[in-house]
């Protein structure tokens, strides 16, 4: 079993990484492999809504989004991390996830369905719960069980050293990792017993305006 941890911060070893690293270390203790994926700072084009991915089987903008979607198929769970920028998720992770999830859905690729997901955020002070709500919506529209900790999944600090001093926040990262590991192990046992996810239903597209 493997969990993919996505760092949506422009800083590869900043506060968000510090939180994800604590999760990765705890997952290892639980017997779960993990990998931290750094989105980076290269410009990521936003989704154009062109639906070319439906025909091509991938995004028409052939950048790291396509390679990530292919890589993500091999993972059993996902944790997306972001710093708080202007009380919302970073300008790095939002266009990235918009396109990743849109490509997966439009192409009918069951990359995320029934795989557990969680979001973690880092901030100096405020905007954390709004950012968590924003990131959790990617899971909720994709039939992904949302894994929680004992508190909202956030840490506070202006730098990694300060983030490590947030004892409650770091503890919650470990609790989140334990809960993720527990869910994955339960899911594995269920599959061995023949308890499988329900078959997907065709999407019923309904507009709010009626003819």
TORPA-421586 format. One record per residue: x, y, z of N, C-alpha, C in turn; residue number from 1; chain; residue in one letter. Coordinates in Angstrom, 2 decimals. Last residue first. Example, Ala and Ser with C-alpha at 12.3 -4.5 7.8 and 13.67 -1.06 7.14 Angstrom:
2
R, 12.85, -2.25, 7.08, 13.67, -1.06, 7.14, 12.90, 0.03, 7.87, 2, A, S
R, 13.19, -5.69, 7.80, 12.30, -4.50, 7.80, 13.20, -3.30, 7.80, 1, A, A
//
This chain:
211
R, -36.12, 23.84, -19.27, -36.72, 24.36, -20.50, -38.22, 24.56, -20.31, 211, A, X
R, -34.61, 24.95, -16.22, -35.37, 23.97, -16.99, -35.98, 24.65, -18.23, 210, A, X
R, -31.58, 25.38, -14.64, -32.60, 26.06, -15.45, -33.29, 25.02, -16.31, 209, A, X
R, -29.77, 23.70, -13.53, -30.74, 24.32, -12.63, -31.86, 25.01, -13.39, 208, A, X
R, -29.17, 20.54, -15.20, -28.97, 21.99, -15.04, -30.05, 22.54, -14.12, 207, A, X
R, -27.77, 17.44, -14.74, -28.99, 18.21, -14.57, -28.64, 19.68, -14.36, 206, A, X
R, -26.53, 14.42, -15.73, -26.28, 15.86, -15.81, -27.60, 16.62, -15.75, 205, A, X
R, -25.71, 11.65, -14.17, -26.95, 12.31, -14.59, -26.70, 13.82, -14.56, 204, A, X
R, -23.28, 9.26, -15.00, -23.57, 10.60, -14.48, -24.88, 11.13, -15.04, 203, A, X
R, -23.80, 5.83, -14.19, -23.61, 6.88, -15.18, -24.01, 8.23, -14.60, 202, A, X
R, -22.31, 4.57, -11.15, -23.48, 4.85, -11.96, -23.14, 5.89, -13.02, 201, A, X
R, -19.96, 2.01, -10.25, -20.29, 3.42, -10.53, -21.55, 3.53, -11.39, 200, A, X
R, -20.61, -0.49, -7.81, -20.37, -0.15, -9.21, -20.75, 1.31, -9.45, 199, A, X
R, -19.14, -0.15, -4.54, -20.29, -0.28, -5.44, -19.92, 0.11, -6.86, 198, A, X
R, -16.12, -1.97, -3.63, -16.89, -0.73, -3.78, -18.08, -0.94, -4.71, 197, A, X
R, -16.44, -5.26, -2.07, -15.88, -4.33, -3.04, -16.71, -3.05, -3.11, 196, A, X
R, -15.60, -7.86, -0.29, -16.41, -6.65, -0.11, -15.81, -5.54, -0.95, 195, A, X
R, -14.00, -10.07, -0.31, -14.95, -9.91, -1.41, -15.88, -8.73, -1.25, 194, A, X
R, -12.05, -10.15, 1.50, -13.30, -10.84, 1.86, -14.37, -10.68, 0.79, 193, A, X
R, -10.18, -8.54, 0.39, -9.86, -9.96, 0.48, -11.10, -10.79, 0.82, 192, A, X
R, -11.46, -6.08, 0.79, -11.28, -6.58, -0.57, -10.98, -8.08, -0.58, 191, A, X
R, -11.22, -5.88, 3.59, -12.54, -5.96, 2.96, -12.44, -6.54, 1.55, 190, A, X
R, -8.45, -5.61, 3.88, -9.13, -6.78, 4.45, -10.49, -6.97, 3.78, 189, A, X
R, -8.13, -3.10, 2.63, -7.45, -4.29, 2.10, -8.11, -5.57, 2.60, 188, A, X
R, -9.59, -1.45, 4.31, -9.99, -1.59, 2.91, -9.38, -2.83, 2.29, 187, A, X
R, -8.04, -1.62, 6.61, -9.42, -2.12, 6.63, -9.93, -2.36, 5.21, 186, A, X
R, -5.74, -0.38, 5.65, -5.67, -1.77, 6.09, -7.06, -2.39, 6.13, 185, A, X
R, -6.72, 2.19, 5.15, -6.17, 1.40, 4.05, -6.11, -0.08, 4.41, 184, A, X
R, -7.47, 2.99, 7.76, -8.48, 2.87, 6.71, -7.97, 1.98, 5.57, 183, A, X
R, -4.96, 3.00, 9.05, -6.04, 2.14, 9.53, -7.09, 1.92, 8.44, 182, A, X
R, -3.61, 5.00, 7.63, -3.11, 3.62, 7.60, -4.19, 2.64, 8.02, 181, A, X
R, -5.19, 7.20, 8.34, -5.04, 6.83, 6.93, -4.59, 5.37, 6.82, 180, A, X
R, -4.73, 7.23, 11.09, -6.09, 7.01, 10.59, -6.08, 6.61, 9.12, 179, A, X
R, -1.99, 7.79, 11.14, -2.49, 6.54, 11.72, -3.89, 6.21, 11.20, 178, A, X
R, -2.01, 10.34, 9.95, -1.30, 9.24, 9.30, -1.79, 7.89, 9.82, 177, A, X
R, -3.44, 11.77, 11.92, -3.97, 11.66, 10.55, -3.33, 10.49, 9.82, 176, A, X
R, -1.60, 11.59, 13.98, -2.91, 10.94, 14.13, -3.56, 10.76, 12.76, 175, A, X
R, 0.48, 13.13, 12.90, 0.70, 11.71, 13.19, -0.62, 10.95, 13.33, 174, A, X
R, -0.78, 15.58, 12.75, -0.27, 14.98, 11.53, -0.04, 13.48, 11.73, 173, A, X
R, -1.25, 16.07, 15.44, -2.40, 15.77, 14.59, -1.97, 15.19, 13.25, 172, A, X
R, 1.30, 16.68, 16.29, 0.66, 15.47, 16.79, -0.51, 15.07, 15.89, 171, A, X
R, 1.61, 19.11, 15.00, 2.43, 17.98, 14.57, 1.86, 16.66, 15.08, 170, A, X
R, -0.29, 20.64, 16.45, -0.40, 20.47, 15.01, 0.38, 19.27, 14.51, 169, A, X
R, 0.73, 20.50, 19.04, -0.60, 19.95, 18.75, -0.77, 19.69, 17.26, 168, A, X
R, 3.21, 21.76, 18.71, 3.13, 20.36, 19.16, 1.79, 19.73, 18.85, 167, A, X
R, 4.81, 23.70, 16.97, 3.36, 23.54, 17.08, 3.09, 22.07, 17.44, 166, A, X
R, 7.46, 23.51, 16.47, 7.07, 23.90, 17.82, 5.56, 23.83, 18.04, 165, A, X
R, 7.58, 23.05, 13.80, 7.88, 21.92, 14.68, 7.52, 22.23, 16.13, 164, A, X
R, 7.15, 25.64, 12.88, 6.11, 24.63, 12.68, 6.32, 23.43, 13.60, 163, A, X
R, 9.60, 26.84, 13.46, 8.41, 27.26, 14.20, 7.30, 26.22, 14.08, 162, A, X
R, 11.15, 25.48, 11.60, 11.50, 25.40, 13.02, 10.30, 25.80, 13.88, 161, A, X
R, 10.00, 26.19, 9.11, 9.91, 24.82, 9.63, 10.21, 24.70, 11.11, 160, A, X
R, 8.22, 29.33, 9.57, 9.31, 28.54, 9.02, 9.26, 27.15, 9.65, 159, A, X
R, 6.01, 30.35, 10.73, 6.55, 31.09, 9.59, 7.70, 30.36, 8.91, 158, A, X
R, 3.20, 28.33, 11.71, 4.59, 28.75, 11.81, 5.01, 29.49, 10.57, 157, A, X
R, 0.97, 25.65, 12.32, 1.23, 27.08, 12.29, 2.72, 27.36, 12.47, 156, A, X
R, -0.99, 23.18, 10.62, 0.11, 23.55, 11.49, 0.36, 25.04, 11.31, 155, A, X
R, -3.95, 21.15, 10.38, -3.20, 22.37, 10.14, -2.02, 22.49, 11.09, 154, A, X
R, -6.68, 19.61, 10.12, -5.30, 19.24, 9.75, -4.47, 20.46, 9.37, 153, A, X
R, -8.59, 19.93, 13.08, -8.41, 20.25, 11.67, -6.93, 20.12, 11.32, 152, A, X
R, -8.12, 16.97, 15.08, -8.39, 18.40, 14.96, -8.31, 18.69, 13.47, 151, A, X
R, -7.57, 14.43, 14.71, -8.33, 14.74, 15.91, -8.69, 16.22, 15.97, 150, A, X
R, -8.11, 13.91, 11.22, -7.31, 13.71, 12.41, -8.19, 13.97, 13.62, 149, A, X
R, -9.68, 12.13, 8.46, -9.49, 13.25, 9.38, -8.51, 12.89, 10.47, 148, A, X
R, -10.24, 11.43, 5.10, -9.61, 11.01, 6.35, -9.33, 12.23, 7.21, 147, A, X
R, -12.92, 10.88, 3.03, -12.06, 11.93, 3.58, -11.55, 11.48, 4.94, 146, A, X
R, -13.26, 8.78, 0.24, -13.43, 8.92, 1.68, -12.44, 9.96, 2.23, 145, A, X
R, -14.27, 10.04, -2.85, -13.12, 9.67, -2.04, -13.47, 9.81, -0.55, 144, A, X
R, -15.89, 10.85, -4.99, -16.21, 9.63, -4.25, -15.03, 9.11, -3.44, 143, A, X
R, -15.31, 13.37, -5.91, -14.66, 12.24, -6.58, -14.89, 10.91, -5.88, 142, A, X
R, -16.16, 15.44, -4.48, -16.77, 15.33, -5.80, -16.24, 14.09, -6.54, 141, A, X
R, -14.58, 15.23, -2.23, -16.01, 15.00, -2.10, -16.73, 14.88, -3.43, 140, A, X
R, -12.00, 15.90, -3.01, -12.31, 14.53, -2.59, -13.81, 14.25, -2.68, 139, A, X
R, -12.25, 18.59, -3.57, -11.77, 17.70, -4.63, -12.09, 16.25, -4.28, 138, A, X
R, -12.99, 19.65, -1.12, -14.01, 19.54, -2.16, -13.55, 18.67, -3.33, 137, A, X
R, -10.74, 19.95, 0.43, -11.58, 18.77, 0.66, -12.64, 18.58, -0.43, 136, A, X
R, -9.78, 22.45, -0.35, -9.09, 21.24, -0.81, -9.96, 20.00, -0.64, 135, A, X
R, -11.63, 24.19, 0.93, -11.38, 24.26, -0.51, -10.77, 22.97, -1.03, 134, A, X
R, -11.32, 23.50, 3.60, -12.62, 23.31, 2.95, -12.46, 23.30, 1.44, 133, A, X
R, -8.68, 24.35, 4.00, -9.03, 22.94, 4.13, -10.35, 22.63, 3.43, 132, A, X
R, -9.06, 27.11, 3.67, -8.21, 26.37, 2.73, -8.49, 24.88, 2.79, 131, A, X
R, -10.64, 27.72, 5.85, -11.15, 27.99, 4.51, -10.36, 27.21, 3.46, 130, A, X
R, -8.90, 27.04, 7.91, -10.12, 26.24, 7.72, -10.74, 26.49, 6.35, 129, A, X
R, -6.77, 28.98, 7.58, -6.55, 27.53, 7.48, -7.83, 26.75, 7.19, 128, A, X
R, -6.77, 31.63, 7.97, -7.14, 31.17, 6.64, -7.07, 29.67, 6.49, 127, A, X
R, -3.91, 32.77, 10.00, -5.31, 32.49, 9.72, -5.52, 31.99, 8.29, 126, A, X
R, -0.86, 32.30, 10.48, -1.89, 32.68, 11.45, -3.29, 32.19, 11.06, 125, A, X
R, 0.87, 30.99, 8.81, 1.43, 31.78, 9.89, 0.38, 32.03, 10.95, 124, A, X
R, 0.08, 27.60, 7.92, -0.17, 29.04, 7.90, 0.60, 29.72, 9.01, 123, A, X
R, -0.69, 24.69, 6.05, 0.21, 25.40, 6.97, -0.03, 26.89, 6.82, 122, A, X
R, -2.80, 21.80, 5.78, -2.42, 23.16, 5.42, -1.49, 23.74, 6.48, 121, A, X
R, -3.90, 18.82, 4.21, -3.22, 19.47, 5.33, -2.78, 20.85, 4.87, 120, A, X
R, -6.42, 16.47, 3.36, -5.75, 17.73, 3.08, -5.08, 18.23, 4.35, 119, A, X
R, -6.89, 13.17, 2.04, -6.85, 14.11, 3.16, -6.11, 15.36, 2.71, 118, A, X
R, -8.58, 10.21, 0.86, -7.85, 11.46, 0.66, -7.88, 12.32, 1.90, 117, A, X
R, -8.83, 6.82, -0.26, -8.93, 7.84, 0.78, -8.06, 9.06, 0.47, 116, A, X
R, -10.61, 5.86, -3.15, -9.30, 5.93, -2.50, -9.34, 7.06, -1.47, 115, A, X
R, -12.99, 6.01, -4.47, -12.93, 5.14, -3.30, -11.51, 4.99, -2.73, 114, A, X
R, -11.40, 7.31, -7.28, -12.66, 6.81, -6.72, -12.43, 5.77, -5.63, 113, A, X
R, -9.07, 8.08, -8.56, -9.29, 8.54, -7.19, -10.51, 7.89, -6.52, 112, A, X
R, -9.05, 6.84, -11.04, -7.78, 7.02, -10.32, -8.01, 7.32, -8.85, 111, A, X
R, -10.63, 5.73, -13.22, -10.98, 5.61, -11.80, -9.71, 5.71, -10.95, 110, A, X
R, -11.23, 7.69, -15.96, -10.19, 6.90, -15.30, -10.45, 6.91, -13.79, 109, A, X
R, -12.77, 9.20, -17.66, -13.36, 8.00, -17.07, -12.35, 7.11, -16.39, 108, A, X
R, -11.89, 11.57, -18.54, -11.40, 10.40, -19.26, -11.97, 9.10, -18.71, 107, A, X
R, -13.00, 13.30, -16.72, -13.43, 13.38, -18.12, -13.02, 12.17, -18.92, 106, A, X
R, -11.63, 12.62, -14.33, -13.08, 12.44, -14.45, -13.52, 12.39, -15.91, 105, A, X
R, -8.94, 13.24, -14.93, -9.30, 11.90, -14.44, -10.80, 11.64, -14.63, 104, A, X
R, -9.19, 15.95, -15.66, -8.72, 14.95, -16.63, -9.15, 13.56, -16.20, 103, A, X
R, -10.03, 17.02, -13.22, -10.88, 17.14, -14.39, -10.49, 16.11, -15.45, 102, A, X
R, -7.91, 16.52, -11.52, -9.19, 15.88, -11.25, -10.12, 15.95, -12.45, 101, A, X
R, -5.87, 18.04, -12.83, -5.69, 16.62, -12.50, -7.03, 15.93, -12.32, 100, A, X
R, -6.94, 20.65, -12.94, -6.72, 19.89, -14.17, -6.56, 18.40, -13.91, 99, A, X
R, -7.13, 21.30, -10.22, -8.27, 21.50, -11.13, -8.12, 20.62, -12.36, 98, A, X
R, -4.52, 20.87, -9.31, -5.58, 19.93, -8.93, -6.81, 20.09, -9.81, 97, A, X
R, -3.26, 23.09, -10.62, -2.76, 21.72, -10.76, -3.87, 20.72, -10.46, 96, A, X
R, -4.56, 25.36, -9.75, -4.68, 24.98, -11.16, -4.21, 23.55, -11.42, 95, A, X
R, -3.82, 24.94, -6.86, -5.20, 25.03, -7.36, -5.31, 24.70, -8.85, 94, A, X
R, -1.06, 24.94, -6.29, -1.81, 23.69, -6.20, -3.20, 23.76, -6.84, 93, A, X
R, -0.16, 27.57, -6.73, 0.51, 26.44, -7.36, -0.42, 25.23, -7.42, 92, A, X
R, -1.48, 29.34, -5.19, -1.65, 29.48, -6.64, -0.93, 28.39, -7.42, 91, A, X
R, -2.73, 27.57, -2.28, -1.70, 28.27, -3.05, -2.03, 28.34, -4.53, 90, A, X
R, -5.97, 28.18, -0.80, -4.86, 27.32, -1.22, -3.93, 28.06, -2.17, 89, A, X
R, -6.55, 31.15, 1.22, -6.96, 30.05, 0.35, -5.73, 29.25, -0.04, 88, A, X
R, -5.76, 33.52, 2.44, -6.87, 32.76, 3.02, -7.40, 31.67, 2.10, 87, A, X
R, -3.42, 34.21, 1.01, -4.63, 35.04, 0.93, -5.87, 34.24, 1.32, 86, A, X
R, -2.37, 31.02, 1.28, -2.05, 32.26, 0.57, -3.34, 33.05, 0.41, 85, A, X
R, -1.23, 28.48, 3.24, -2.34, 29.41, 3.09, -1.82, 30.69, 2.44, 84, A, X
R, 0.26, 25.61, 1.63, 0.31, 26.76, 2.52, -0.94, 27.61, 2.29, 83, A, X
R, -0.92, 22.24, 1.37, -0.79, 23.58, 0.80, -0.56, 24.60, 1.90, 82, A, X
R, -1.10, 18.81, 0.44, -0.69, 19.84, 1.37, -0.51, 21.18, 0.68, 81, A, X
R, -3.00, 15.93, 0.15, -2.58, 17.16, -0.52, -2.28, 18.23, 0.53, 80, A, X
R, -2.69, 12.57, 0.05, -2.74, 13.68, 0.99, -2.18, 14.90, 0.27, 79, A, X
R, -4.19, 9.47, -0.89, -3.61, 10.76, -1.27, -3.74, 11.77, -0.13, 78, A, X
R, -3.78, 5.95, -1.66, -4.33, 7.06, -0.89, -3.57, 8.33, -1.21, 77, A, X
R, -2.61, 4.22, -3.42, -3.84, 3.79, -2.77, -4.51, 4.89, -1.96, 76, A, X
R, -1.13, 4.56, -6.70, -1.20, 4.85, -5.27, -2.60, 4.53, -4.72, 75, A, X
R, -1.02, 4.35, -9.42, -0.34, 3.31, -8.65, -0.44, 3.51, -7.15, 74, A, X
R, -2.17, 6.59, -10.52, -2.90, 5.32, -10.62, -2.31, 4.25, -9.72, 73, A, X
R, -0.33, 8.65, -10.45, -1.28, 8.54, -9.35, -2.05, 7.22, -9.36, 72, A, X
R, 1.04, 8.61, -12.87, 1.71, 8.12, -11.68, 0.71, 7.82, -10.57, 71, A, X
R, -0.86, 9.79, -14.57, -0.40, 8.42, -14.82, 0.24, 7.81, -13.58, 70, A, X
R, -1.02, 12.31, -13.37, -2.22, 11.46, -13.46, -1.82, 10.01, -13.69, 69, A, X
R, 1.60, 13.24, -13.77, 1.10, 12.99, -12.41, -0.10, 12.07, -12.45, 68, A, X
R, 1.72, 13.54, -16.52, 2.61, 12.57, -15.88, 2.15, 12.24, -14.47, 67, A, X
R, -0.21, 15.58, -16.81, -0.39, 14.27, -17.44, 0.49, 13.21, -16.79, 66, A, X
R, 0.99, 17.67, -15.37, -0.32, 17.16, -14.98, -0.55, 15.78, -15.55, 65, A, X
R, 3.31, 18.48, -16.60, 3.43, 17.54, -15.48, 2.08, 17.01, -15.00, 64, A, X
R, 1.91, 18.73, -19.91, 2.91, 19.09, -18.92, 2.88, 18.08, -17.78, 63, A, X
R, 0.34, 19.33, -22.51, 1.12, 18.16, -22.12, 2.25, 18.56, -21.18, 62, A, X
R, -2.77, 20.18, -22.81, -1.54, 20.84, -22.37, -0.65, 19.75, -21.77, 61, A, X
R, -4.75, 18.32, -23.05, -4.15, 18.81, -24.28, -2.88, 19.60, -24.00, 60, A, X
R, -4.66, 15.53, -20.84, -4.83, 16.97, -21.05, -4.13, 17.40, -22.32, 59, A, X
R, -5.97, 12.42, -22.19, -5.02, 13.19, -21.38, -5.28, 14.66, -21.65, 58, A, X
R, -7.68, 11.39, -23.96, -7.32, 10.54, -22.83, -6.28, 11.18, -21.94, 57, A, X
R, -8.67, 12.81, -26.10, -7.26, 12.44, -26.12, -6.89, 11.44, -25.03, 56, A, X
R, -11.36, 13.27, -25.50, -11.01, 12.59, -26.74, -9.59, 12.04, -26.70, 55, A, X
R, -11.24, 14.48, -23.05, -12.23, 13.42, -23.24, -11.92, 12.60, -24.49, 54, A, X
R, -9.48, 16.54, -23.34, -9.03, 15.36, -22.61, -9.98, 14.18, -22.79, 53, A, X
R, -10.90, 18.57, -24.45, -10.06, 17.78, -25.35, -9.59, 16.50, -24.67, 52, A, X
R, -12.43, 20.30, -22.96, -12.85, 18.89, -23.03, -12.05, 18.07, -24.04, 51, A, X
R, -11.89, 22.87, -22.30, -12.03, 22.57, -23.72, -12.51, 21.14, -23.97, 50, A, X
R, -11.32, 24.18, -19.92, -12.67, 23.67, -20.14, -12.93, 23.28, -21.58, 49, A, X
R, -8.81, 24.93, -19.31, -9.50, 25.76, -20.30, -10.94, 25.31, -20.53, 48, A, X
R, -7.15, 25.09, -16.20, -8.01, 24.32, -17.09, -8.77, 25.26, -18.02, 47, A, X
R, -4.07, 27.03, -16.20, -5.37, 26.62, -15.66, -6.16, 25.82, -16.69, 46, A, X
R, -0.69, 25.98, -16.36, -1.82, 26.60, -17.05, -3.14, 26.14, -16.42, 45, A, X
R, 1.75, 26.70, -14.20, 0.80, 25.64, -14.51, -0.44, 26.30, -15.12, 44, A, X
R, 5.18, 27.57, -14.15, 3.80, 27.98, -14.40, 2.92, 26.79, -14.80, 43, A, X
R, 7.13, 25.96, -11.60, 6.90, 26.27, -13.01, 5.45, 26.65, -13.24, 42, A, X
R, 7.53, 25.18, -9.02, 7.19, 26.59, -9.25, 7.04, 26.95, -10.73, 41, A, X
R, 6.27, 22.11, -7.50, 7.30, 23.02, -8.03, 6.76, 24.42, -8.28, 40, A, X
R, 5.14, 19.80, -6.44, 4.60, 20.37, -7.67, 5.59, 21.32, -8.31, 39, A, X
R, 6.63, 17.00, -5.18, 6.73, 18.46, -5.17, 6.22, 19.02, -6.49, 38, A, X
R, 5.54, 14.30, -3.41, 5.61, 14.86, -4.77, 5.60, 16.37, -4.67, 37, A, X
R, 6.66, 11.79, -1.38, 6.31, 13.20, -1.41, 6.57, 13.74, -2.81, 36, A, X
R, 5.31, 8.61, -0.73, 6.22, 9.41, -1.56, 5.73, 10.85, -1.54, 35, A, X
R, 5.18, 5.63, 1.29, 4.70, 6.93, 0.84, 5.76, 7.62, 0.00, 34, A, X
R, 3.96, 2.55, 2.73, 4.92, 3.32, 1.94, 4.32, 4.65, 1.53, 33, A, X
R, 3.17, 1.51, 5.94, 2.64, 2.06, 4.69, 3.72, 2.86, 3.98, 32, A, X
R, 3.73, 0.74, 8.52, 3.92, -0.24, 7.45, 3.37, 0.20, 6.11, 31, A, X
R, 3.68, 2.62, 10.43, 2.46, 1.83, 10.29, 2.56, 0.80, 9.16, 30, A, X
R, 6.03, 3.91, 10.04, 5.90, 3.12, 11.27, 4.68, 2.21, 11.20, 29, A, X
R, 5.31, 5.23, 7.68, 6.34, 4.19, 7.63, 6.27, 3.29, 8.86, 28, A, X
R, 3.53, 7.09, 8.70, 3.04, 6.04, 7.79, 4.03, 4.89, 7.71, 27, A, X
R, 5.32, 8.72, 10.09, 4.36, 7.91, 10.84, 3.79, 6.80, 9.98, 26, A, X
R, 6.71, 9.88, 7.97, 7.45, 9.11, 8.99, 6.50, 8.21, 9.77, 25, A, X
R, 4.64, 11.21, 6.62, 5.38, 10.13, 5.95, 6.11, 9.25, 6.96, 24, A, X
R, 3.93, 13.14, 8.53, 2.96, 12.12, 8.12, 3.67, 10.93, 7.49, 23, A, X
R, 6.24, 14.63, 8.59, 5.80, 14.00, 9.83, 4.79, 12.89, 9.52, 22, A, X
R, 6.21, 15.52, 5.96, 7.30, 14.63, 6.39, 6.91, 13.92, 7.68, 21, A, X
R, 4.04, 17.26, 5.97, 3.97, 16.04, 5.16, 5.04, 15.03, 5.58, 20, A, X
R, 5.07, 19.30, 7.64, 3.87, 18.54, 8.01, 3.79, 17.22, 7.27, 19, A, X
R, 7.23, 20.12, 6.08, 7.45, 19.65, 7.45, 6.27, 18.84, 7.94, 18, A, X
R, 5.99, 21.04, 3.77, 6.82, 19.83, 3.71, 7.03, 19.24, 5.10, 17, A, X
R, 4.90, 23.35, 4.89, 4.02, 22.31, 4.35, 4.76, 20.98, 4.26, 16, A, X
R, 7.22, 24.81, 5.56, 6.31, 24.35, 6.60, 5.39, 23.24, 6.12, 15, A, X
R, 9.69, 23.71, 3.15, 9.11, 24.68, 4.06, 8.18, 24.04, 5.08, 14, A, X
R, 11.10, 22.63, 0.99, 11.38, 22.15, 2.35, 10.86, 23.14, 3.39, 13, A, X
R, 10.20, 23.84, -1.38, 10.29, 22.38, -1.29, 10.53, 21.84, 0.11, 12, A, X
R, 7.87, 26.29, -1.79, 9.10, 26.00, -1.04, 9.21, 24.49, -0.80, 11, A, X
R, 5.43, 26.48, -2.92, 6.57, 26.78, -3.78, 7.91, 26.50, -3.11, 10, A, X
R, 3.34, 23.70, -1.96, 4.05, 24.93, -1.61, 5.15, 25.21, -2.61, 9, A, X
R, 2.06, 21.30, -2.22, 1.63, 22.41, -3.06, 2.23, 23.74, -2.68, 8, A, X
R, 3.03, 18.12, -2.23, 3.44, 19.40, -1.64, 3.08, 20.52, -2.59, 7, A, X
R, 1.33, 15.21, -1.68, 1.58, 16.25, -2.67, 1.87, 17.57, -1.96, 6, A, X
R, 1.88, 11.89, -1.17, 1.80, 13.16, -0.46, 2.22, 14.27, -1.42, 5, A, X
R, 0.40, 8.86, -1.67, 1.09, 9.94, -2.36, 0.82, 11.25, -1.62, 4, A, X
R, 0.89, 5.72, -0.25, 0.18, 6.99, -0.16, 1.03, 8.06, -0.83, 3, A, X
R, 0.47, 2.23, -0.80, 1.27, 3.44, -0.95, 0.38, 4.68, -0.90, 2, A, X
R, 0.84, -1.19, 0.00, 0.00, 0.00, 0.00, 0.88, 1.25, 0.00, 1, A, X
//
